[in-house]
Amino acid sequence: PAETRFGENRMVLALGEETPTAMICCAFNTKVPKAEEDLFTDTPMVDCNTAVFYTIWSYAHGAGRPMLFEACNYILDHFPQIRTFITLSPKTNMAHRFHTSNGAVVFRENDSTINYKYQL
């Protein structure tokens, strides 16, 4: 629901001027989440050091990659305390191919998810 995607430590970013070509959901946290329920705690931004990407979708072929990196650049510019960029991803071949082809490494495999880490 929208109310869980927005908050002091959660945001949705879009790529595109008038019509989005891709969107990404991000939660800021103090730790790397293992499951979806770990994302939605209200943590003050001043305490957060980790950006967690948990949903990315593309309306145009190939827009996911630039969306991800534009989101990272935006976060680096606006939230200097954030130094870790991680995902909470499903255990699918598609997610694995997407993240590893964009430079991420498997950080941790959880019961039902995988965390990919981006080095920026």
C-alpha positions in Angstrom: 0.0 0.0 0.0 1.1 3.6 -0.6 1.1 4.4 3.1 3.9 1.9 3.6 6.0 3.1 0.6 6.2 6.7 1.8 7.5 8.1 5.2 10.4 9.8 6.8 12.7 6.9 5.8 10.9 5.6 2.7 10.4 7.0 -0.8 9.5 6.2 -4.3 11.6 7.7 -7.1 10.7 8.0 -10.8 12.8 8.3 -13.9 11.3 10.5 -16.6 10.0 14.1 -16.9 6.2 13.9 -17.4 5.7 10.2 -17.9 7.8 7.8 -15.8 9.8 5.2 -17.7 10.8 3.4 -14.5 10.2 3.6 -10.7 12.0 2.3 -7.7 11.0 2.0 -4.0 13.6 2.6 -1.4 13.6 2.2 2.4 16.4 3.7 4.5 17.5 1.6 7.5 20.2 0.9 10.0 20.6 -2.7 9.0 20.3 -5.0 6.0 16.8 -6.5 6.0 16.2 -10.2 5.6 12.4 -10.0 4.9 9.8 -7.5 3.7 8.5 -6.9 7.3 12.0 -5.5 8.2 11.6 -2.7 5.7 8.7 -0.7 7.2 10.0 0.5 10.6 9.9 4.2 11.1 13.6 5.0 11.7 14.7 8.6 11.9 16.7 9.5 8.7 19.5 10.8 10.8 20.1 7.3 12.1 19.9 5.5 8.7 23.1 4.5 6.9 21.6 1.9 4.4 19.5 2.4 1.3 17.4 -0.7 0.5 15.9 -1.0 -2.9 13.0 -3.4 -2.7 10.8 -2.8 -5.8 11.9 -1.6 -9.3 9.7 -1.6 -12.3 10.1 -0.4 -15.8 7.6 1.0 -18.3 10.2 1.1 -21.1 12.6 -1.5 -22.2 16.0 -0.9 -20.6 14.9 1.8 -18.1 15.5 -0.3 -15.0 19.3 0.1 -15.1 19.3 3.9 -15.4 16.6 4.1 -12.8 18.7 2.2 -10.3 21.8 4.3 -10.8 19.9 7.6 -10.9 18.3 6.7 -7.6 21.8 5.9 -6.1 23.1 9.3 -7.4 20.1 11.1 -5.9 20.6 9.4 -2.6 24.3 10.2 -2.5 23.6 13.9 -3.3 20.7 14.3 -0.7 21.5 11.9 2.1 25.3 11.9 2.7 25.1 9.5 5.6 23.9 6.7 3.3 26.9 4.6 2.4 25.4 1.1 1.8 23.2 0.3 -1.2 21.5 -3.0 -0.9 18.4 -4.8 -2.3 15.8 -7.0 -0.9 15.1 -9.1 -3.9 13.2 -12.3 -4.7 15.0 -15.5 -5.3 14.5 -15.5 -9.1 16.9 -15.9 -12.0 15.6 -12.6 -13.4 16.5 -10.6 -10.3 19.9 -12.4 -10.1 20.7 -11.5 -13.8 19.5 -7.9 -13.4 21.6 -7.1 -10.3 24.7 -9.0 -11.2 24.8 -7.6 -14.7 24.6 -4.2 -13.2 27.6 -4.8 -10.9 26.0 -6.0 -7.7 27.3 -9.0 -5.7 25.3 -11.4 -3.5 25.6 -10.0 0.0 23.4 -12.6 1.8 20.9 -15.2 0.9 17.9 -15.3 3.3 15.0 -17.7 3.7 12.9 -16.2 1.0 15.0 -13.3 -0.3 18.5 -12.3 -1.5 20.3 -9.1 -0.7 22.5 -7.8 -3.5 25.0 -5.1 -2.7 26.1 -2.3 -5.0 29.5 -0.7 -4.5 29.5 2.9 -5.5 
